[in-house]
Amino acid sequence: MQINYLIAAFLFALNLVFSQTPGADVNCNSDTSCQSCPSIQNFTWSQSNDGQNLCIITDCSGYSSTSSTQSGLNDLFCQSCLSVTSGSYANLSGNLCVATPSSCSNISGTGWTDTLCQLCSTTLYANIDGTNCLQISQSCSSQSNLTDDTCNQCYGPSKQYASSDQTKCVNSTISCSSTMGWTDSNCAICNPSTPYATVDTTQCVNSTIPCNSTSGWTDFNCNLCNPSTPFANSAQTACVNSSQSCSSTSGWSDSDCSLCYSSQYFASGNSNSCIQSGQSCSSTSGWTDSSCAACFPGTNIYTTVDQTSCVASTIPCNSQSGWTDSDCQLCNPLDPYATANQNSCVPSSQSCSSASGWNDSDCSLCTPQTPYSNSDGTQCIASTISCTSQSGWTDSNCLLCNPNSPFAVSDGTYCVNSTITCNSISGWSDSNCNLCYPSQPFASANGSTCVASSQSCSSTSNWSDSDCALCTPNTPFAAGDLNSCIQAIQSCSSLTGQTDQNCLLCFPSLPYATADGTSCVASGQSCSSTSNWTDIDCALCAPSTPFANSAQNACVNPSVQCVGRDPTQAAEVWTDSDCAACFQTGYVALPDGSSCVNCNATTGMSNLQCGICNGTDIGDNQYANASGACVPVDCTQTSGWVDQDCQTCNSATPYASSDGTSCFGTTSSLIITFSLILLLFLLL
């Protein structure tokens, strides 16, 4: 092992002696000691054997052309070791010797080239004007793969951006790879094949005109310059965002027409072109004939009345004549029919040429001069009221509305098929009255008017006063048997005021009015008679006083009849009330009820009767005098007479005798006188 080590050391020393490569002579500022030669790590200077002022690198073999660890190399070293370095000058880093035509430290101005830069420095390429070397990835003279960074380092501000195809550096104001801020000049510089900036300045395009042009536009250019407005307008002055090319021949819309042409242009009715009209061909309002003709040439050339659409009518929709139903229906569906004179359209429910189905509304619309429909709806007529009216009817209107019912009823509420006019003053019949005056359905007896009787005026039964008064005013009351009318002064059914005359007219079999005039009766004489009364007549004439009084000159109401009374019968004895009733006030019954006494009598009375009538107390007129009158003096007395009593009892014997036992017609003196005269007469 030690022997091997010694052998290796010997061989190494031997190699050192025989492998040393001394450098060539160089002048270190004529320094004979070589002390002024720049020191170099791992290398030493020594004096050359060739001259006193020359120096050499003692051993150049330590130099490596591939080593990056060397440092401090200089031009004198490289020139001394040229046989080893193959280069006379040290690079600027001092780690290699390079074969440059001059010293790397002495290159100035524009002398730098890519070759010099690659030899002298670690940066490989010279800038374009050769003033310095750059740490870039390729030569400034490259024609491909250029980048903005390369161009900026190679050219500086003058051409700091790589062209779009990276083949050169250009003097644009923005990077050729920018996505905004483009101008035409930059586009032309960056890429001549796409010389114009888009409208949004985000890119360059190969349009044939600048994107800010005001003429010459084509769809191709528009699509390039601004994809959001890809089509050229019809004037080629601008690009628009229509849905199709402005040169299209179908599929047009208003918005496309407005964009391609102007706001005055709209899609035609068939969408095959754009036309200049006053409004959109798809409008639903505001149409005019001119705009219709523009939108629908040769077809729907007129606007509807409401201007909502265009129609193919044969006349303008504002015409004043020449209308037909078909034109009306086109021009104004709300007024679908032409008037009879064809001057306008109306909203009738049927054609104005119809032969049936008419109504007032349609007539008023179709034929204003004949504004009402007749009753069967077959025509329009010039009546003054509707044929459906419920008032205001006249004969002329009735005849127009319904010839089968030619006359108006009296109140004008409808028409009837009477045979005479309802305002006639003669010739009336029940049938006509019933038609003309339903509330007065019967003709009066003389046919001069209609009346509201309950039966025909030609009836022969069931008459009433009201019917008679209506049917025969001259005989205004129904007869008692209701079979005729009579000229009574009051109703036969009256419960008051009946007279014999009325009763005779009303009830020939009951010819007399009751005493109170409430009814008629079949009495034997008038109930107003003052004699010859019988119980039967009294019962008929005055039921409340059903018996004839005793004098048969009146009717009374005793408990039993007055005439033919049998007081021997217990039920027929006289009572005061019966006596007063049957005779008169002042009659009273005898105590035995056998007869009645007239207490008002001034003659024919007896003491019994006077006592019954006047009482028997002192002073009562309880005595009958000579004439049968009741007096308060007992005219049958045989004493106590005085003149006054005699006068009361008998006016023929007014004087009491001197002894008061009797009454005489003269006084005592007169008697003596008369006696003497009589005696003298006898004597003579």
GUZA-22739 format. One record per residue (C-alpha): residue in one letter; x, y, z. Coordinates in steps of 0.05 Angstrom, whole numbers, padded with zeros to 5 digits, always signed. Layout:
N
AXYZ;...
//
This chain:
684
M+00000+00000+00000;Q+00055+00050+00017;I+00093+00030-00045;N+00030+00045-00087;Y+00024+00112-00054;L+00096+00129-00068;I+00090+00108-00140;A+00028+00152-00149;A+00063+00211-00117;F+00123+00202-00162;L+00080+00198-00223;F+00042+00260-00204;A+00105+00300-00193;L+00132+00276-00257;N+00068+00296-00293;L+00072+00365-00263;V+00142+00375-00288;F+00129+00352-00358;S+00055+00380-00365;Q+00068+00453-00349;T+00054+00502-00405;P+00088+00569-00397;G+00055+00630-00427;A+00079+00675-00482;D+00113+00741-00470;V+00072+00801-00453;N+00089+00872-00431;C+00063+00890-00362;N+00079+00964-00367;S+00153+00948-00378;D+00155+00922-00308;T+00217+00878-00303;S+00193+00849-00239;C+00125+00833-00267;Q+00095+00860-00202;S+00048+00906-00241;C+00018+00848-00279;P-00054+00836-00254;S-00057+00778-00206;I-00099+00719-00226;Q-00122+00665-00178;N-00086+00600-00188;F-00038+00631-00238;T+00028+00667-00228;W+00069+00716-00267;S+00143+00708-00279;Q+00196+00744-00318;S+00205+00720-00388;N+00272+00692-00410;D+00264+00730-00475;G+00268+00800-00450;Q+00280+00841-00389;N+00213+00878-00394;L+00169+00818-00413;C+00128+00773-00368;I+00095+00706-00376;I+00045+00664-00340;T+00087+00612-00309;D+00039+00555-00325;C-00023+00564-00370;S-00044+00492-00364;G-00092+00508-00307;Y-00138+00545-00355;S-00201+00510-00377;S-00245+00536-00434;T-00306+00504-00402;S-00295+00521-00329;S-00341+00572-00298;T-00302+00575-00234;Q-00244+00614-00262;S-00242+00688-00244;G-00199+00748-00251;L-00175+00731-00322;N-00152+00791-00362;D-00128+00808-00430;L-00053+00800-00411;F-00067+00731-00384;C-00105+00711-00446;Q-00050+00737-00491;S+00005+00703-00450;C-00034+00637-00450;L-00061+00644-00521;S-00034+00575-00539;V-00081+00547-00488;T-00140+00596-00488;S-00146+00605-00564;G-00170+00675-00548;S-00131+00738-00538;Y-00179+00775-00493;A-00214+00760-00427;N-00289+00764-00426;L-00321+00816-00383;S-00333+00766-00328;G-00259+00748-00326;N-00271+00673-00327;L-00255+00658-00400;C-00211+00681-00455;V-00246+00695-00521;A-00224+00704-00593;T-00251+00774-00603;P-00219+00822-00651;S-00206+00869-00594;S-00209+00873-00519;C-00279+00864-00491;S-00266+00921-00445;N-00248+00968-00502;I-00313+00957-00544;S-00354+01021-00544;G-00407+01060-00585;T-00444+01014-00631;G-00391+00961-00636;W-00429+00906-00602;T-00452+00847-00642;D-00487+00784-00621;T-00420+00747-00630;L-00381+00796-00588;C-00436+00796-00535;Q-00436+00720-00533;L-00358+00719-00526;C-00350+00778-00480;S-00409+00771-00434;T-00459+00723-00405;T-00515+00759-00442;L-00518+00731-00511;Y-00545+00785-00556;A-00529+00857-00574;N-00584+00908-00577;I-00605+00931-00646;D-00559+00992-00648;G-00499+00953-00618;T-00491+00996-00557;N-00496+00940-00505;C-00510+00867-00495;L-00576+00841-00470;Q-00599+00782-00428;I-00652+00760-00477;S-00672+00694-00507;Q-00655+00709-00579;S-00620+00756-00625;C-00649+00825-00638;S-00643+00808-00711;S-00687+00747-00705;Q-00748+00743-00752;S-00790+00697-00711;N-00814+00685-00640;L-00801+00756-00621;T-00834+00780-00557;D-00850+00848-00530;D-00796+00840-00477;T-00744+00823-00530;C-00766+00881-00574;N-00766+00929-00515;Q-00695+00908-00496;C-00671+00907-00568;Y-00701+00972-00591;G-00725+01009-00531;P-00784+01057-00538;S-00775+01063-00613;K-00798+00991-00627;Q-00815+00962-00561;Y-00869+00912-00584;A-00864+00849-00625;S-00908+00847-00687;S-00969+00802-00685;D-00932+00748-00724;Q-00870+00758-00679;T-00826+00767-00740;K-00804+00837-00723;C-00807+00893-00673;V-00853+00951-00688;N-00865+01021-00664;S-00939+01012-00643;T-00964+01048-00582;I-00991+00984-00551;S-00969+00912-00549;C-00989+00874-00611;S-01018+00821-00564;S-01064+00872-00530;T-01138+00857-00522;M-01160+00930-00518;G-01140+00999-00539;W-01127+00984-00612;T-01123+01037-00666;D-01118+01030-00740;S-01046+01054-00740;N-01026+01004-00688;C-01063+00948-00725;A-01028+00966-00790;I-00961+00966-00754;C-00972+00902-00715;N-01002+00862-00772;P-01011+00892-00842;S-01058+00835-00859;T-01107+00859-00805;P-01096+00934-00812;Y-01159+00960-00776;A-01180+00962-00703;T-01249+00935-00686;V-01302+00983-00661;D-01291+00961-00590;T-01215+00966-00600;T-01204+00896-00574;Q-01170+00868-00636;C-01148+00881-00707;V-01184+00853-00768;N-01173+00846-00842;S-01232+00889-00862;T-01226+00927-00926;I-01242+00994-00894;P-01229+01024-00826;C-01279+01005-00774;N-01296+01078-00762;S-01314+01089-00835;T-01378+01125-00853;S-01386+01093-00921;G-01368+01032-00961;W-01392+00982-00910;T-01405+00909-00926;D-01431+00852-00884;F-01361+00822-00886;N-01329+00885-00858;C-01385+00896-00807;N-01379+00825-00781;L-01304+00836-00772;C-01306+00906-00743;N-01363+00895-00694;P-01394+00825-00688;S-01451+00855-00647;T-01471+00896-00709;P-01453+00845-00762;F-01490+00874-00822;A-01480+00936-00865;N-01541+00981-00871;S-01572+00991-00939;A-01535+01056-00950;Q-01469+01022-00929;T-01457+01080-00882;A-01457+01041-00817;C-01462+00972-00786;V-01526+00949-00751;N-01547+00892-00706;S-01603+00869-00750;S-01623+00795-00748;Q-01605+00786-00821;S-01567+00819-00877;C-01594+00884-00902;S-01592+00855-00972;S-01641+00800-00954;T-01703+00789-00997;S-01747+00756-00944;G-01756+00749-00870;W-01757+00824-00856;S-01780+00853-00790;D-01794+00924-00770;S-01733+00927-00725;D-01688+00902-00781;C-01717+00952-00830;S-01708+01008-00781;L-01636+00987-00771;C-01620+00974-00843;Y-01655+01035-00872;S-01683+01086-00822;S-01738+01094-00771;Q-01785+01111-00828;Y-01777+01042-00858;F-01817+00981-00839;A-01823+00909-00861;S-01872+00901-00918;G-01936+00863-00906;N-01905+00799-00937;S-01838+00811-00901;N-01801+00808-00967;S-01774+00879-00966;C-01772+00944-00927;I-01817+01001-00947;Q-01821+01074-00927;S-01888+01082-00894;G-01915+01123-00838;Q-01915+01063-00791;S-01900+00990-00781;C-01936+00941-00826;S-01950+00900-00763;S-01981+00960-00727;T-02047+00952-00692;S-02064+01026-00693;G-02051+01090-00730;W-02059+01063-00801;T-02070+01109-00861;D-02088+01090-00932;S-02019+01113-00955;S-01984+01069-00904;C-02029+01010-00922;A-02014+01019-00996;A-01940+01021-00980;C-01943+00959-00935;F-01991+00918-00977;P-01986+00942-01049;G-02041+00916-01093;T-02077+00879-01036;N-02094+00909-00968;I-02088+00981-00991;Y-02139+01014-00945;T-02138+01025-00870;T-02197+01003-00827;V-02241+01055-00794;D-02207+01046-00727;Q-02139+01048-00763;T-02119+00982-00731;S-02104+00943-00795;C-02103+00944-00871;V-02157+00910-00912;A-02172+00892-00984;S-02236+00932-00988;T-02257+00959-01056;I-02264+01030-01030;P-02229+01072-00977;C-02257+01060-00908;N-02273+01134-00901;S-02317+01134-00963;Q-02384+01169-00962;S-02417+01125-01014;G-02411+01059-01051;W-02411+01015-00990;T-02425+00940-00992;D-02432+00892-00934;S-02366+00858-00951;D-02329+00925-00951;C-02362+00945-00886;Q-02342+00879-00853;L-02270+00890-00876;C-02267+00964-00857;N-02303+00961-00791;P-02325+00893-00762;L-02363+00932-00709;D-02405+00964-00765;P-02410+00904-00812;Y-02467+00924-00858;A-02477+00978-00910;T-02537+01024-00902;A-02593+01018-00953;N-02567+01080-00989;Q-02496+01053-00985;N-02471+01118-00955;S-02442+01087-00892;C-02433+01025-00850;V-02474+01010-00788;P-02473+00960-00730;S-02539+00928-00748;S-02551+00855-00730;Q-02563+00836-00803;S-02554+00861-00873;C-02592+00923-00892;S-02617+00885-00953;S-02651+00832-00911;A-02724+00814-00924;S-02739+00790-00853;G-02713+00792-00783;W-02717+00868-00777;N-02717+00905-00710;D-02720+00979-00693;S-02646+00984-00679;D-02629+00955-00747;C-02680+00999-00783;S-02656+01062-00748;L-02585+01045-00771;C-02600+01019-00841;T-02656+01067-00862;P-02659+01128-00816;Q-02718+01155-00856;T-02757+01092-00839;P-02729+01079-00770;Y-02776+01026-00744;S-02788+00953-00760;N-02859+00931-00776;S-02890+00881-00730;D-02870+00819-00769;G-02800+00844-00780;T-02805+00841-00856;Q-02790+00914-00871;C-02773+00982-00842;I-02828+01035-00839;A-02835+01110-00827;S-02879+01104-00765;T-02870+01157-00712;I-02861+01105-00656;S-02832+01036-00650;C-02878+00979-00669;T-02861+00950-00601;S-02883+01012-00564;Q-02932+01007-00507;S-02959+01078-00514;G-02968+01133-00564;W-03002+01092-00618;T-03043+01124-00674;D-03083+01092-00730;S-03031+01113-00781;N-02975+01080-00741;C-03016+01018-00731;L-03031+01012-00805;L-02957+01018-00820;C-02934+00970-00766;N-02987+00916-00776;P-03040+00923-00831;N-03077+00866-00798;S-03086+00909-00736;P-03095+00978-00766;F-03126+01016-00709;A-03097+01043-00644;V-03133+01029-00579;S-03162+01090-00544;D-03105+01097-00495;G-03054+01089-00551;T-03019+01030-00518;Y-03025+00980-00577;C-03060+00964-00642;V-03120+00920-00655;N-03157+00889-00714;S-03222+00924-00701;T-03269+00941-00759;I-03272+01015-00741;T-03224+01065-00713;C-03221+01066-00638;N-03239+01140-00636;S-03305+01128-00672;I-03368+01159-00643;S-03416+01109-00673;G-03421+01039-00700;W-03391+01005-00639;S-03398+00931-00627;D-03377+00888-00569;S-03320+00857-00609;N-03293+00924-00629;C-03299+00951-00559;N-03265+00891-00530;L-03207+00904-00579;C-03204+00979-00572;Y-03222+00986-00499;P-03207+00922-00461;S-03226+00958-00397;Q-03292+00979-00433;P-03306+00916-00472;F-03379+00927-00490;A-03414+00974-00538;S-03467+01019-00508;A-03539+01004-00528;N-03538+01058-00582;G-03468+01038-00606;S-03440+01108-00594;T-03386+01089-00545;C-03354+01032-00507;V-03368+01020-00434;A-03338+00982-00376;S-03401+00944-00361;S-03397+00874-00332;Q-03437+00845-00390;S-03459+00861-00460;C-03508+00919-00467;S-03551+00871-00508;S-03561+00825-00448;T-03631+00807-00425;S-03613+00787-00354;N-03566+00799-00296;W-03568+00875-00303;S-03538+00920-00250;D-03545+00994-00239;S-03474+01007-00260;D-03483+00967-00324;C-03549+01004-00339;A-03517+01072-00326;L-03461+01053-00375;C-03503+01018-00428;T-03565+01062-00427;P-03553+01128-00391;N-03626+01148-00402;T-03649+01086-00364;P-03592+01083-00314;F-03620+01032-00264;A-03630+00957-00267;A-03702+00934-00259;G-03717+00894-00197;D-03715+00828-00236;L-03649+00850-00267;N-03676+00834-00337;S-03677+00906-00363;C-03658+00977-00349;I-03709+01030-00327;Q-03714+01105-00319;A-03721+01104-00244;I-03699+01162-00201;Q-03654+01117-00160;S-03628+01046-00157;C-03677+00991-00148;S-03628+00962-00098;S-03626+01024-00056;L-03640+01014+00018;T-03663+01085+00027;G-03703+01137-00011;Q-03749+01089-00048;T-03813+01120-00075;D-03877+01089-00102;Q-03855+01113-00171;N-03789+01077-00166;C-03821+01016-00137;L-03872+01013-00193;L-03815+01018-00245;C-03768+00972-00208;F-03817+00920-00182;P-03885+00922-00217;S-03908+00867-00169;L-03882+00908-00110;P-03908+00976-00130;Y-03903+01014-00064;A-03843+01040-00024;T-03841+01022+00049;A-03854+01078+00097;D-03780+01087+00111;G-03763+01081+00036;T-03716+01022+00046;S-03752+00973+00001;C-03812+00961-00044;V-03872+00919-00022;A-03935+00888-00050;S-03981+00926-00002;G-04054+00940-00020;Q-04041+01015-00022;S-03985+01065-00018;C-03946+01063+00046;S-03956+01138+00050;S-04032+01130+00055;T-04069+01161+00114;S-04129+01115+00115;N-04153+01045+00103;W-04093+01012+00135;T-04094+00938+00149;D-04048+00897+00190;I-04021+00864+00126;D-04004+00930+00094;C-03973+00956+00158;A-03930+00893+00164;L-03906+00905+00092;C-03899+00980+00095;A-03872+00988+00165;P-03849+00923+00196;S-03830+00959+00260;T-03904+00980+00267;P-03938+00919+00237;F-04010+00933+00259;A-04061+00984+00235;N-04085+01028+00291;S-04157+01027+00312;A-04173+01085+00266;Q-04137+01049+00209;N-04103+01115+00191;A-04033+01094+00213;C-03991+01034+00232;V-03969+01021+00304;N-03930+00970+00343;P-03975+00943+00400;S-03965+00874+00428;V-04028+00850+00393;Q-04066+00876+00332;C-04111+00936+00344;V-04167+00918+00296;G-04206+00855+00311;R-04176+00849+00380;D-04215+00803+00429;P-04202+00828+00499;T-04238+00769+00528;Q-04178+00729+00508;A-04124+00734+00561;A-04071+00746+00507;E-04110+00803+00477;V-04132+00845+00537;W-04116+00919+00530;T-04055+00949+00563;D-04036+01022+00570;S-03981+01014+00518;D-04027+00979+00469;C-04080+01032+00480;A-04029+01087+00467;A-04005+01050+00406;C-04072+01032+00376;F-04107+01096+00390;Q-04060+01153+00406;T-04021+01183+00463;G-04067+01196+00522;Y-04105+01130+00517;V-04100+01082+00575;A-04130+01013+00588;L-04188+01001+00634;P-04168+00961+00695;D-04202+00900+00667;G-04168+00909+00600;S-04234+00908+00563;S-04223+00973+00527;C-04183+01037+00524;V-04200+01105+00550;N-04181+01170+00515;C-04153+01210+00572;N-04148+01270+00525;A-04223+01268+00512;T-04262+01329+00532;T-04329+01295+00525;G-04360+01228+00538;M-04318+01212+00599;S-04346+01178+00661;N-04324+01184+00732;L-04290+01117+00726;Q-04253+01137+00665;C-04233+01205+00694;G-04208+01172+00757;I-04167+01123+00715;C-04138+01178+00673;N-04126+01232+00725;G-04122+01197+00793;T-04168+01200+00852;D-04132+01246+00899;I-04166+01309+00923;G-04160+01361+00868;D-04150+01310+00813;N-04197+01314+00753;Q-04228+01248+00774;Y-04301+01265+00758;A-04338+01271+00692;N-04381+01334+00683;A-04445+01338+00644;S-04409+01341+00576;G-04364+01282+00594;A-04302+01323+00610;C-04261+01307+00671;V-04264+01358+00727;P-04243+01360+00800;V-04316+01366+00824;D-04361+01307+00837;C-04418+01325+00792;T-04462+01271+00823;Q-04461+01301+00892;T-04529+01318+00925;S-04507+01373+00970;G-04454+01425+00979;W-04463+01455+00911;V-04436+01524+00897;D-04440+01563+00833;Q-04369+01550+00813;D-04378+01475+00819;C-04444+01480+00782;Q-04410+01518+00726;T-04354+01465+00724;C-04402+01407+00722;N-04453+01435+00673;S-04450+01502+00640;A-04525+01496+00628;T-04539+01496+00704;P-04486+01543+00729;Y-04521+01563+00792;A-04526+01526+00858;S-04592+01523+00893;S-04598+01563+00955;D-04595+01501+00996;G-04537+01474+00957;T-04571+01410+00937;S-04574+01421+00863;C-04556+01467+00806;F-04600+01509+00764;G-04596+01547+00699;T-04618+01614+00731;T-04615+01649+00798;S-04674+01650+00849;S-04694+01722+00833;L-04698+01707+00761;I-04740+01647+00776;I-04790+01691+00816;T-04790+01741+00760;F-04802+01688+00708;S-04856+01656+00752;L-04893+01722+00759;I-04888+01735+00684;L-04913+01664+00671;L-04970+01674+00720;L-04990+01739+00688;F-04988+01706+00620;L-05033+01650+00646;L-05080+01700+00676;L-05086+01736+00612;
//
